[in-house]
Structure formats: structure tokens, C-alpha cells
Amino acid sequence: MAITHIVEDMHRNISRAPWIFGEVPPGRTRGITGLVYSSIRTVTGWVGSGLDLALAQLQPLIDAAGLQDGGLGRDALVGAINGVLGDYLAATGNPLATDMEIRRDGIRLDQAQKPRVLLLIHGLCMTDRQWRRDGHDHGAALAEALGYEAAYLRYNSGRHVSLNGRELSELLERFIEQSAVPVEELAIIGFSMGGLLARSACHYAALAGHRWPRRLRRLIFLGTPHLGAPLERGGSGLQMLLNISPYSAPLAGLGKLRSAGITDLRHGNLIDEDWADTDRFDRSTRRPQALPLPANVHCAALAATTGQRAGDLNDRLLGDGLVPVASALGDDADSARSLSFDPEWQWIGFGMNHLDLLNRSEAFDALQRALQAPLG
């Protein structure tokens, strides 16, 4: 029944909300639609076949969302569903499962047109088109300012980070090889989970002998939980991400159906060995294998905190609302596990939350500075 409530809430929000970052409208569906959901609730009282039924009900609603805002609402909804249930969707062959693609303006991009490429990798429950927030898109603005070609990765954020990392490495190998012009420089910005995905891809590229890392010059982490996201354990961080859109807000009720991607965020898992043969819902203090930053790549770490200054109550207890500052900076109490970012290339934005990193001018300035850093 809970699943059906969620689907009904999605239907209501899709039909009433004017924009993917709008307010969540009150009330339930009415008329014939309300009767349909009332009937479904009567026969759907448990997860399993009930989940499959509920997902089946979503398909026409998702298609309808694409008619309202050029597909942005559809993308946001599908991205949220994949973040929460993406591993299940992939395992069951559900058509809602998102395929990994490099894209721009919502269209697949198979090859680069410029010698300098900036790849942006989104976070959990998001899509490539959600880099634009409050009218600002870091990728587009940085491309214009610095002469990069901006490209955006779309992926199923509910899958294990390591599975996505391996697939990204293979995708980048093809992308570089078939580009219209030789790619001389690749820079990557990973937001939140996207940064973990980038590190995982570098690891699997080394194992496979891929050549694209030779083009990788800069790797910038934007609010990435290198040491894990403690608030995932309580579900509040996930709810914050889901509630950014009225289309995805009802999915906050699915806290107990956390995907493999979500549980990977708990500790910052990067490789198969971090989760294989373990119970991913185990609340133990198990830690993933320590992986260093890629060699010969300029790396920078950007963090945010709701605190107004270092060490105040919000800074110590909340961080940016999802990722603690120490985690975003890879600063572990165990020096052997610390990522050892150059202090010059660590940045903290005060008085901002996790999602503010996507559009605050201070964060943009820090990104631009990192992309202009001299290469050794």
C-alpha cells in the first residue's frame, strides 16, 4: 500500500507542479484517477509484486511528465527512481532503468568536437540535466569561460558505484578513440556520488590498461563523500535530495528500499571488493579499501558546510546536510587512509548546503580556479 501511495503522490505532483524544482502541492488525486489508486491500494499491500505493479503504473505518468517541460520533469522523475531503485530496475530488465551515456542538452554525445573536454558527473537521484540550478549550469559557464567542450554523464545512480565505474571507464575509452578531433585534455568534475564514480573509473581503467587516463589532467570533487556520508544511515540526506523536486519528493517514503548506490555512499565504496560477499544493510563500521588519488592528475576537493565558520555547531554536526567537510576533503583520522589533497586545492564554502554547490557563485569561482591551475 505504501508503494501505491507513493505512485499516487507522483501522479498528483506531475499533473499539478509547474516546474521540477517547484513546491509540492497538497492533497491527493481526485475523480477517476483517485478511484483507480484507491482500488490499487486495496490489492497492493506489500513490496515485491506490489512494487512491480506500482512501477508499471508509473510508465504512462512519466511519459506525461515529458510533455510539460520539454522532458525535464520526466528526466528528474526517472533519475530519482533510478537513485532509489536503480539496481532493482537493472536486475529485472525494467525499461525505466537508465543506460549510461555521455550527453549534452539531453542528447547523446558520441564524440568530442574540441580538443579539451570537461565531463560533469551528477550525484545520487539526479540526471545530467540537473546541473542547471536557479538558471546556472557550472558546465556551460566553465566551457564558455575556459574554452572547454562541456559533456555530461547520465547514469543509473542506484547501481553499485564500482559497476558504474567500470562501465564509465569503458565508455570513456570509446569516446576518446572515436572523437572527431584528438582529445588533448580531459577534465572531470564529480558532484557528490559522481566523484566516487570518477575515482572508481580511474581504478578500473588502470586494471584494464585503458588509455583515456593519459588524457586526464584535472579531477575536481564537488561535495564528494570520500569517507562516506553518515547521514545516509539515517535517511535524512537521501530525503533532502529527493525533496528538491515535487516529482521525486514522494520517493522519500522509500527509505527502507535503499539501492546499492545509496548504501555505497555510507562508507564511500569504490570497488567490487568493498561490497562483495557482505550484507550491504549491515550497520557495522566496515571500511572500504583505501585507494589513492590517480597519479599525475591535478586533484581538487570542494566542500560545503551550513556552518558560518569552521567548528561551529552546524559545521560539526551537519556539514553540508549530507556530507561532512572531512569526508569531502578526504581527511581521515587514519593518515594512511587520507587522500592528501594539496591544502592549496582544498576549498570550503561556508553557509551553504550540499545542493548549493551546484549554483553558488563562490563554488563556481573555486571550480574555475582549479581548472586554471598550472599543471606540473
N, C-alpha and C positions, 0 to 999 in steps of 0.2 A: 504494500500500500504506500509506503514511503516513496518508493521509486515513482509511482504514478503521480503522487503529489508534486514531485519534482518536475516531471514531464508537463503536468498541467500548468505549473508556475512558469515554465519556459514558454509554453504556448501563449499564456496571458501576456508575458513580457514582450515576446516577439510581436504580438499583434498591437500592443499599445505604445511601446517605447520608441521615441523618435531617433535615438542615436545610441551607439554601442556603449558610450560612457554616460548615459542618462540616468535619471533617478529610477528606482524600482517602483513601478506602480502598485497600488494596493488592490486587494480583492482577489476573487477567483474568476475563472471563465464562467460564462453565462449561457443561457439558451441551450441549443442543441449540443454545442461543444461541451458545456458543463455537464449535460446529461451523459455524454459519451464517457467523460472522465469519471463520473460517478459510477458508471457501470464497470469501468476497468478496475476501479478501486475495490469493487465488490469481489472480483475474481483474482486480483493480484495482491497477495498478502505476504510474499516472501521473495528474497533475492534468488536468482537462478534463472528459471524460466521466466519469472516475473521481470527480471532485468532485460532479458532478450525481448520480451513483449514491449516493455517501455521504450527500449531503443528503437524498435520497429515503428512505434508511434511517432518518434522524433523526425524521421526522414522527411515526410511532407512539410513539417513545420520548419525544418532547416532550409528546405528549398524555398519556402515562402519568405524566409528572412532575407534571402539574397535579392528579392525584388524591392526591398525597401530602401537600401542604401548602397546600391552597386556591389553587393556581395560582402560588404564589411561586416554586417551583422551575422551573416552565415559563417564567415571565417572565424569570427570571435566565438561563436557558439561551438563550432566544430573543434576549435583549438582548446576550449575549456573541457569539452567532453573527452578529448584525447588525453589531456593532462590528468584527468581523474580516472579514466577507464581505458586508456590507450593500449595497455598491454593486453587487456581482455579483448578489445576490438581487434587487435592484430592477430591474436591467437585463434579467434573464432572466424576470421575472414570477413569481419563486418565491413561493409562499404564505407562506414564513417571513419575507419582508420586512416590517418593521414600518411601519405607517402612523403619521403624526404625529397626535397627539391631545392635548388638554388633559384631564386625568383627576384623579380623587380616589378613593382606596381601590380603585384598579384599574378604575374605571368611568368612561366618557367623560363629560366635563362640557362642555355646550354653551353655558352662560350662567352669569354670576355671580349670586349671591344677595345679595351685600353690596356696598356702595359702595367698599370698599378690598380690593384683590386682591393677594395675594402669589403670584407664579408662580415655581416652582422648576424649574430645568432641569438634568437629570442629565448625567453625563460619559460618556466612551467606554465601550462594552461594558456599560452599565448600563441600568436602566429606571426609570420613575417610582416604582416600589415599593421601590427600593433606597436611598431617602433614609432609611429606617429602618435603623439600625445599632446593635447592642447595646441594643435596646429604646428608642432615642431617635430622633426624627424632628424635624429643625430646623423644618420647615414647620408641623407640628401644634403644636409648642411655641411658636413665634413667633405663630401665629394666636391661640392661647389667651391669650398674654401681652399682645398688642398690638391685638387686635380685627380682624385681617385674615381674609379667607377664603383659605385655602391651596388652591392649584391646582398640579398637577404636569404638566409636559410629558413625553410619551413620544415618542421619535423614533428613526429609523434612524441610529445614530451612525457607520455605515460609509460613508454618503454624504458628498460634499463639504460642508464647513461652509457654503459660500455657497448651495448648493442648499437646505439645511435652513433657512438664514437667510431666504431669500426666502419659503419656504413658511410659516415661523413668522410673518413679518410679515403675510401674507395671513390666516393663521388668527387672529391677534390682532385684526385688523380686523373679522372676522366675529364673534368672541367678544364684543368690546366693543359692537358695534352691536346684537346680539340679546340682551344680558343683561337679566335680569328687572328689575334696578334700574340706574340710571345709575352707571357706574363713575367715581368721582371721583379715585381714586388707584390706580395700578398700580406695584407694586414687583417687581423681578426679582432672584432670587439664581441665579447660574450657577455650578455646580460644574465645575471643570476645563474640558473642551471646551464645556460649557454656557455658560460666559462668552463664549467666542468666538462661539457661536451667537447670543447676545443682541446682541453688537456688530454682527454681520452683519445681523441683522434690523433694527436701527436704521438701518443704511446703506440697505438696500433699501426700508424704509418711506419714507425721505426721497425716494428716486428715484421711488417710486410715488405720492407725495402722500398716504400713509395718515394717518389721523387718530389712531390709537391712541397714537403717541408724545406727544401733548399730555396724555395721562393718566399718562405715565411720570414718576414723581417720584424713584425711587431705583433704582439699579442696583449690585448688590453682587457682586463677583467673588471666588469662593472657590477658591483654588488654580488660577487660570486661567493657562495658558501664553501670555500676550500676545505674548511674544517667541519662542515656540516651546518645545519640550520636547526637549532634546538627548538624553535617554536613550531616546527613541523610536528614534533612529538605531541604537542597539544592541539594541533589542527588550526590554531589561530592564524598562522601565516598563510596557510592554504586558503582560508576563508577570506583573508584580505585580498588575495589575488583574484579569487572568484568573484568577489563583490565589486570589482572595478566595472562590471558590465551587467545591466539588467538581464541580458541573455544568459549569462553564466552564473548569476547570483544563486538561483535555486540549487545549483550543484554543490553549494556549501553544505547542504544536507547529506552529502555522500561521504562524510568524514571517515566512516568505517570501511569504505570501499577504496582505500588508497592504492594507487597504481604503483608499479615497480619504480617508476620515475620519482614519485613522491617519496617513497621510502629510501631511495638512494640519496635524497637530499639530507636525510637525517645525519649521516656521517660524512657525506661528500664522496660517495663511491665513484670510482672511475673505471675499474676494470672488472672482468668477469669474476676473478678470484675474490673480490670484495663481497660478493653476494652468493656465489655458487655454494650449494650444499649447506645453506643456512636458512633459518626462518626469518624472512625479511621483516616480520612484525615483532621480532624479538626486541625487547627493550634493554638489552644488555649494553654494556659500554664498549662492545667490539669496535675496533677501529680499522679503517681500510689500510691497504698497503701504502706506504709513503712513496710518492712519485715526485721527482724533482721537476722544476720548470724546464721546458725544452732549451737545449744549449744553443748558443749563438742567435738568440732571438731577444729583441728588446721587449721586456715584460713590464707592465704597469698594473697596479691594483688600485681601484677606486672604490671607496666605501662611503656609506651614509649613516647618519645617526640622528634620531629625533632629539637627542640632547643638544643643548645650546653651547655646550663646551665639553671637553674631554673629562670623563669621570663623574659627570652629574648623574642624577638618578635615572633619567631616561636613557642616557648613554650606557650605563652599566646594566640596566635591566632589559631594555627593549632593543638597543641597537637601532636599526632602521625599521623595526617592526617585524622583520623576518630573519635577517642575517646579522649576527653580532659583528662589530667592527673587527675584532681579532680574527674572525673567520674570513671576512672579506679581504683582509690583508695577509692571510696565511701565516699569522703569528701564533704559533703553538708554544705552550709552556715547555714542551719537549723540543729542544733545539734541533734534534735530528729530524723532526717532522715539519719544522718551519720551512716555508718556501723561500725565505731570504730575499724578498724583493729589495731592490735598492731603495733606501729611505727617500731618495730624491724622487722616486717614481711611485710613491705611496701618497694617496690623497684622501682626505676625509671631508665630506660635506656635512656641515652641522645644520640642525634644524630642518632636516628633510627625511622623508621615509623612503622605503625601497623603490616605489614606483616614481618618486620624484627624480630619481637618477635618469629617467628617460627624457626629461624635458627641462630641467632647471639649467639656467644659463651657466651657473658655476660648474656643473658637471660637463657641459659642452666645452667650456674653456679648458678643463682638465684633460678631456679627451683630445682636443686639438693640440695641446702642448705635448702630450705623449706621442702623438702621431708625427710631430715635428722634431722629436728628439734626435740628436745626431747618432748615427749608428757606428758602433765601434768596429 
